[in-house]
C-alpha cells in the first residue's frame, strides 16, 4: 500500500474539504473530533497516492491575495432588506442582482432538521431561495460537494456569485484551477468558526433549561437596533414564541466573541490580513461613528439599521459594485479606518486564555460545563448588559449622540 499524500495538521486545516471534492476515488472522508471539529481522513484502501488532495489545499499554500482598491461604507436603501441582514444588506443586494440576470448564488444557509440545525452552503437561482442565504451564521458552514457543483455551473456558462469565509473562497479558487469570467467571489471579515456540534449542543441545553423546542434561530436581530442581539423561536406545546435576547448574556455568543471556541487554525489564519482573496470583502462597519460621524446622515445611512464596510479588491469587483451601487446609500472610506475596528483585517483572532479549559470541559461534561464557565466569568458584568438591552431606544440614541459629541470635542 502506498502512503497517502494528505498529512493532517489541525492548525493548518480550515475544514473546507476541497480535498474531498477533488479526490478521483472518493478516498477522503469526514471525521469529527471530540470537540466537534471536522477533519479529512484518508481511506487507505481507496487511495492511489495521486497527491491531488495535497495540491488543492490552498490553506497550506499561504495567502496570494491583493490589497483593496477602494473602501466604502454602505447599506441597502430598502428597509426590508436591512431588517433581514446582519449589517447593511450588501450581500442581499448583490445576490438579487445576480439572479435577476440569470445567475446563480452560493452562500451559507441554516435549516432545522430532526437531528438539530444544519448549516451548509447551498445554491439559489431565484429570489425566493435567496432569503435562506441572508444573515450571519456564527458556526462552520459545510462545503463538501459544493466545489464540484460550482465548477459544473461555471462550465455550463452560467454566472456564479460565491460567498463565504476567506478560506472557503481560497479553497474554491484552488479547486477550480482556472479563472472564470462569470465568477464573482465575496468573502466575509471572519473572526473564526465554532463547530456545528457545539452550537447544536447549546440549542439542546437551551431547550432542556427552558422546557421548549427551538424551531428557528437567527444569529442577528435588529428589532432593538444594530448589535449582537439574536432571535430564537421556541415551541412549548402548541404555542410558538419569538424571543429577542442579548447575545452578551448567552454563553455561546459570549465564548464566540471572546475567541474561546474557534477551530485551531483560526488563531493563525493567513487570510486575516489586508491582502484579500476575493473580488469583494464585506463586513460590519464597527466604529463608524468614531471614524465618520459627519458623513453618516448626509449619505442617508443609519447605524441602528446596519452599515456595512465594503472592500473592492479587483477590477471585476469594481465593475460589479458599479452595477449595484444605485440600490445603495454609501460614501467612500479608508482601509485604515475600517481595520481600526475590525482586527481580522490585520491579524487573526487571539486565542482566548480559557479556550483549552472550555473545550476540555465541554468534551468531558457537555455543554452545561461551558455555560457554567461563562456564568462564573461574566458575574456582575451581566447587569450592564441587561440594562443596555432593556434601555429605551430614545435614551440609547441620546447617549450615543452625547458620546459622539465628547469624542468630536476631544479631536478639536
C-alpha atoms as one frame of an Amber mdcrd trajectory, in Angstrom:
protein
   0.000   0.000   0.000   1.367   3.390  -0.976   1.490   6.196   1.584  -1.314
   8.724   1.230  -0.377  12.315   0.425  -2.538  14.117   2.972  -0.958  14.640
   6.375  -3.457  16.390   8.642  -2.239  19.170  10.911  -5.217  20.642  12.781
  -3.553  24.067  12.934  -3.337  24.104   9.120  -6.735  22.716   8.175  -9.762
  25.006   7.799 -12.229  22.197   7.086 -13.123  23.342   3.562 -12.938  19.764
   2.196 -11.722  20.763  -1.241  -9.521  17.690  -0.774 -12.648  15.539  -0.587
 -14.180  17.089  -3.691 -11.027  16.711  -5.780 -10.336  13.066  -4.934 -10.957
  10.878  -8.031 -11.513   7.762  -5.897 -13.662   9.265  -3.121 -10.955   8.206
  -0.695 -11.295  11.287   1.527 -13.906  11.028   4.264 -15.026  13.394   7.032
 -14.176  12.678  10.664 -15.261  14.630  13.743 -13.015  15.135  16.758 -14.264
  15.166  20.344 -14.934  18.920  20.282 -16.999  18.571  17.101 -14.494  19.986
  14.602 -14.415  18.229  11.234 -11.231  16.996   9.546 -10.481  14.916   6.448
  -9.339  11.310   6.718  -7.888   9.027   4.061  -9.317   5.613   3.263  -6.030
   3.856   2.548  -7.755   1.061   0.668  -9.112   3.538  -1.895  -6.178   5.970
  -2.001  -3.963   5.810  -5.109  -1.492   8.450  -3.859  -2.178  10.834  -6.752
  -1.422  13.807  -4.493  -4.399  15.901  -5.664  -5.687  16.299  -2.110  -2.422
  17.863  -1.020  -2.049  20.095  -4.070  -5.581  21.507  -3.832  -5.033  22.639
  -0.233  -4.936  26.424  -0.595  -4.738  26.945   3.163  -1.282  25.382   3.464
  -0.014  27.328   0.453  -0.499  30.754   2.073  -2.280  33.937   1.064  -1.914
  35.130  -2.540  -4.459  37.919  -2.116  -4.276  41.577  -3.060  -4.853  44.823
  -1.199  -8.212  46.588  -1.659  -8.520  49.216  -4.388 -11.355  51.140  -2.716
 -13.288  51.018   0.542 -16.883  52.114   1.193 -19.405  52.438   3.989 -22.719
  51.284   2.555 -26.227  49.968   3.171 -29.238  48.973   1.132 -31.845  51.674
   0.503 -34.528  49.090   1.322 -35.610  48.813   4.962 -36.994  45.340   4.242
 -33.567  44.159   3.074 -31.847  45.788   6.057 -34.086  44.124   8.638 -33.218
  40.653   7.310 -29.492  41.338   7.095 -26.810  41.277   9.777 -25.433  44.687
   8.823 -26.014  46.774   5.676 -27.644  44.127   3.465 -24.930  44.362   0.810
 -24.852  40.637   0.058 -28.634  40.532  -0.363 -28.448  43.367  -2.908 -25.635
  41.604  -4.778 -27.461  38.268  -4.757 -30.740  39.733  -6.005 -28.938  41.487
  -8.854 -27.252  38.216  -9.805 -30.384  36.073 -10.038 -32.312  38.812 -11.862
 -29.717  38.499 -14.599 -29.900  34.710 -14.804 -27.021  33.926 -12.456 -26.663
  31.518  -9.549 -25.725  32.436  -5.976 -23.968  30.205  -3.448 -23.892  31.009
   0.254 -24.458  29.654   3.725 -27.960  28.586   4.772 -29.259  27.217   8.064
 -32.152  24.801   8.425 -33.720  22.821  11.249 -33.640  19.023  10.902 -34.689
  16.156  13.167 -31.101  15.926  14.408 -30.633  19.626  15.060 -29.626  22.575
  12.917 -27.695  22.100   9.704 -25.503  24.878   8.289 -24.372  24.278   4.731
 -23.523  26.171   1.551 -26.372  25.909  -0.956 -27.139  27.256  -4.431 -30.017
  29.590  -5.298 -31.223  30.799  -8.690 -34.373  32.676  -7.660 -35.165  35.482
  -5.234 -37.382  33.309  -3.011 -34.493  30.944  -2.228 -32.116  33.843  -1.570
 -33.846  34.533   1.761 -32.119  31.442   3.186 -28.714  32.972   2.492 -29.303
  36.287   4.267 -27.840  36.987   7.699 -24.782  35.823   9.629 -24.195  32.288
  10.869 -21.634  32.111  13.665 -20.778  28.487  13.054 -18.840  26.469  10.473
 -20.734  26.081   7.190 -20.208  22.760   5.390 -18.859  22.991   1.827 -18.097
  19.377   0.925 -19.566  18.690  -2.534 -20.066  22.398  -3.172 -16.898  22.982
  -5.196 -17.784  20.227  -7.663 -21.216  21.728  -8.208 -19.776  25.240  -8.545
 -17.447  24.014 -11.279 -20.319  22.351 -13.135 -22.316  25.600 -13.028 -19.416
  27.664 -14.354 -18.596  25.141 -17.082 -22.205  25.324 -18.245 -21.681  29.016
 -18.959 -23.784  30.369 -16.102 -22.567  33.173 -13.861 -21.933  32.378 -10.197
 -21.747  34.619  -7.137 -19.958  32.667  -4.400 -19.793  33.961  -0.838 -18.039
  32.565   2.215 -15.178  32.939   4.623 -11.798  33.817   3.071 -10.546  30.230
   3.445 -13.607  28.942   1.582 -13.030  31.414  -1.254  -9.372  30.396  -1.482
 -10.421  26.727  -1.500 -12.863  27.311  -4.356 -10.237  29.071  -6.463  -7.680
  26.357  -5.802 -10.180  23.667  -6.726 -11.182  25.384  -9.989  -7.529  25.832
 -11.060  -8.523  28.497 -13.602 -10.187  31.885 -13.822 -13.843  32.044 -14.873
 -15.111  35.369 -16.184 -18.565  34.569 -14.849 -17.401  34.022 -11.248 -17.666
  36.776  -8.624 -16.359  35.961  -5.144 -17.356  37.722  -1.928 -15.623  36.984
   1.352 -16.630  37.949   4.874 -14.452  39.517   7.547 -14.221  36.405   9.693
 -13.417  36.156  13.414 -13.298  32.363  13.432 -15.762  29.467  13.486 -17.056
  27.204  16.269 -18.186  23.678  15.428 -21.750  22.876  14.446 -21.807  20.225
  17.179 -21.108  22.879  19.820 -23.947  25.035  18.504 -26.420  22.147  18.431
 -25.403  21.127  21.941 -26.023  24.726  23.030 -29.510  24.532  21.489 -30.195
  21.219  23.266 -29.013  22.746  26.554 -31.301  25.750  25.992 -34.269  23.506
  25.196 -33.806  21.439  28.334 -33.336  24.521  30.514 -36.424  26.273  29.121
 -38.651  23.223  28.523 -39.197  24.033  24.862 -38.288  23.076  21.295 -36.239
  25.585  19.299 -37.709  25.690  15.788 -35.791  28.640  14.333 -32.758  30.721
  15.187 -31.310  33.983  13.842 -27.831  34.997  14.974 -28.521  38.712  14.470
 -31.746  40.612  15.109 -32.285  44.359  14.622 -35.666  44.884  16.244 -33.828
  46.628  19.099 -31.251  48.227  16.814 -27.907  47.152  15.406 -25.815  44.999
  17.714 -25.253  41.447  18.913 -28.846  40.514  19.715 -30.223  37.201  18.484
 -33.745  35.897  17.823 -34.915  32.477  18.902 -38.244  30.797  18.117 -39.488
  28.422  20.807 -42.308  25.928  20.709 -43.976  24.980  24.021 -46.936  22.705
  23.497 -48.821  24.245  20.586 -47.533  27.775  21.179 -44.762  29.405  19.143
 -42.912  32.363  20.642 -40.254  34.577  19.137 -37.825  35.999  21.662 -35.053
  38.529  21.120 -32.135  38.162  23.504 -28.838  39.911  24.213 -26.004  37.834
  22.804 -23.652  39.028  25.533 -25.797  37.155  28.069 -25.560  33.904  26.086
 -22.661  31.542  26.773 -22.499  30.546  23.090 -22.221  34.137  21.865 -20.048
  35.183  24.804 -17.499  32.454  24.163 -17.620  33.209  20.431 -16.938  36.912
  20.916 -14.130  36.139  23.334 -12.440  33.735  20.897 -12.754  30.652  23.114
 -14.400  28.203  20.715 -12.919  28.582  17.209 -11.168  25.928  15.139  -7.490
  25.681  15.964  -6.406  27.077  12.587  -8.462  30.263  13.055  -5.876  31.612
  15.504  -3.163  31.533  12.827  -5.333  32.237   9.772  -3.241  33.506   6.816
  -6.298  35.296   5.386  -6.773  37.612   8.374  -4.855  40.274   6.501  -5.169
  43.346   4.328  -4.477  41.038   1.383  -7.869  39.703   0.299  -8.553  36.593
  -1.779 -11.942  37.646  -3.188 -13.289  40.244  -5.581 -15.203  41.984  -2.781
 -14.935  41.812   1.018 -17.883  42.724   3.244 -18.472  43.021   6.987 -19.952
  45.157   9.742 -18.586  48.688   9.799 -17.892  48.679  13.512 -16.751  52.022
  14.890 -18.222  54.056  12.068 -19.377  56.794  14.478 -15.784  57.310  15.580
 -14.499  57.463  12.017 -17.303  59.169  10.061 -19.715  60.902  12.442 -20.383
  63.729   9.983 -20.839  61.681   6.803 -23.311  59.064   8.075 -26.566  61.037
   7.993 -25.552  63.008   4.904 -25.268  59.727   2.990 -28.666  58.541   4.195
 -27.190  55.855   6.455 -28.439  54.850   9.890 -26.295  52.641  12.108 -29.366
  51.467  14.028 -30.427  49.699  10.826 -26.917  48.489   9.977 -23.972  49.723
   7.927 -21.506  47.525   6.071 -17.922  48.091   5.130 -17.209  47.085   1.535
 -13.691  46.472   0.236 -13.388  46.435  -3.554 -10.378  44.255  -4.299 -10.354
  43.620  -8.064 -11.420  45.201 -11.328 -14.160  42.581 -11.619 -15.333  43.540
  -8.147 -15.320  47.212  -9.107 -17.483  46.577 -12.184 -19.984  44.605 -10.116
 -20.062  47.337  -7.464 -20.963  49.877 -10.150 -23.859  47.682 -11.266 -25.480
  47.644  -7.795 -24.431  50.992  -6.331 -27.690  52.637  -7.417 -29.523  50.488
  -4.850 -27.253  51.610  -2.018 -26.603  54.579   0.204 -22.840  54.869   0.549
 -19.725  57.004   0.784 -16.040  56.278   0.345 -13.951  55.424   3.389 -10.396
  54.180   4.012  -8.956  50.785   4.797  -7.209  52.045   7.940 -10.487  53.367
   9.332 -12.271  50.039   8.816  -9.327  47.985  10.069  -9.127  50.052  13.261
 -12.339  48.312  14.400 -12.037  45.017  12.505  -8.865  43.370  13.787  -9.198
  40.424  11.391  -8.244  42.737   8.521  -4.829  42.970  10.149  -4.283  39.816
  12.216  -6.024  36.583  13.244  -8.235  36.440  16.305  -6.351  35.963  19.550
  -6.720  32.601  21.217  -8.628  33.148  24.461  -6.756  32.174  27.592  -9.629
  29.922  28.610 -10.001  28.026  25.289  -8.314  24.838  26.483 -10.342  24.833
  29.689 -13.600  25.497  27.845 -13.137  22.759  25.237 -11.775  20.197  27.687
 -14.744  20.827  29.988 -17.108  20.537  27.026 -15.584  17.223  25.955 -15.748
  15.838  29.476 -19.061  17.182  30.790 -21.011  18.517  27.809 -22.353  21.988
  27.042 -23.582  22.551  30.586 -19.921  22.880  31.647 -19.356  25.613  29.018
 -22.351  27.545  30.299 -21.149  27.247  33.895 -17.703  28.597  32.982 -19.249
  31.588  31.198 -21.641  32.269  34.082 -18.715  32.397  36.505 -16.681  34.638
  34.223 -19.421  37.143  33.454 -20.698  37.557  37.052 -21.630  41.191  37.713
 -20.765  42.194  34.131 -24.149  40.865  33.082 -26.028  43.704  34.785 -24.800
  46.471  32.422 -25.685  44.177  29.510 -29.196  43.706  30.890 -29.563  47.470
  31.391 -28.336  48.175  27.855 -30.741  45.621  26.390 -33.860  46.975  28.084
 -32.937  50.663  27.846 -35.449  52.669  25.772 -34.267  53.320  22.206 -34.627
  57.074  22.619 -32.298  57.050  25.623 -29.781  54.914  23.729 -29.789  57.404
  20.850 -29.279  60.351  23.193 -26.395  58.616  24.966 -24.765  57.790  21.626
 -25.089  61.381  20.459 -23.601  62.636  23.709 -20.686  60.201  23.385 -20.108
  61.292  19.774 -20.093  64.944  20.856 -17.477  64.251  23.515 -15.305  62.341
  21.028 -15.549  65.110  18.440 -14.754  67.739  21.064 -11.678  65.771  22.087
 -10.424  65.745  18.496 -10.550  69.543  18.169
